[in-house]
């Protein structure tokens, strides 16, 4: 990227709070988040998302959260993760996403190292997090994402709606620390990467210059949200453009494909293993096709690959259009 191009993009950078507010103003009634529960999609509009996050943020402020405090979020991908993340940001605090697959000892070390003040988690982590809280004086409170006998975000959002707290008076600058991402280093110990609003938002704007997506797009969120790739592009990037995010129910290929099909997803981020799983799911579906269909399509994989590798021409989109339609992937236009 040239220096002048980079300077042009930097001039567009502003805090995530302002980016979100822009999208709320432009796309208020549009679906921001959706997830399939009990067989049907639950949808949250941009207006509802901002209202819920603001109400939760007000209660976090009342509970003592101040600018610069570290607040962790841990759960599988779900709307409550996004609401919690935004609420933390609106208080001026720093988000510390946690990997749900880490063991208790590893989570303890991260929470201790980052001096995390509160943890917002799904109900299945409440017992573990309370155990960590009992050992760490710096961890003051554990909040459930699910309706619970313990303190939970749904109750806090209801209570926050009654509070007269002006969140806009909390100063948030582009150079303020926004998130700390812990990744495994070469030594095996988790290392925190500190990212400012400028770091995150510049990445989003830069990515949108290369990969053209818009408010008409629907992201399917599959990769864990504690990863910078998924959080930056499929979450914050989607918010930046006013797009819709669909949270996949699981990593099962058949359920992923079903969620893509039913939500009409257009963009998916993945890793090689994920794409392999989906490919296996498609091939399994192909095995259930009549013998004549299999006899035509299976050799076509090799033929398409040959032309792409030798001539640089990809006929896959045309040859496999019917297969993509049958498999439920016909709406996807970008897979990264």
ABEGO torsion letter per residue (X at the ends): XBAAAAAAAAAABBBAAAAAAAAAAAAAABBABBBBBGGBBBBBBAAAAAAAAAAAAAAAAAAGBBBGBBBBBBBBBBAAAAAAAAAAAAAGBBBBBBBAABBAAAAAAAAAAAGBABBBBBAAAAAAAAAAAAABAABABBBBABBBABBBAAAAAAAAAABBBBAAABBBBAABBABBBBBBBAAGBBBBBBBBAAAAAAAAAAAAAABBBBAABBBBBABBAABAAAAAAAAAAAAAAGBBBBBBABABAAAAAAAAAAAGBABBBBBAAAAAAAAAAAAAAAAABBAAAAAAAAAAAAAAAAAAAAAGBBAAAAAAAAAAAAAGAAABABBX
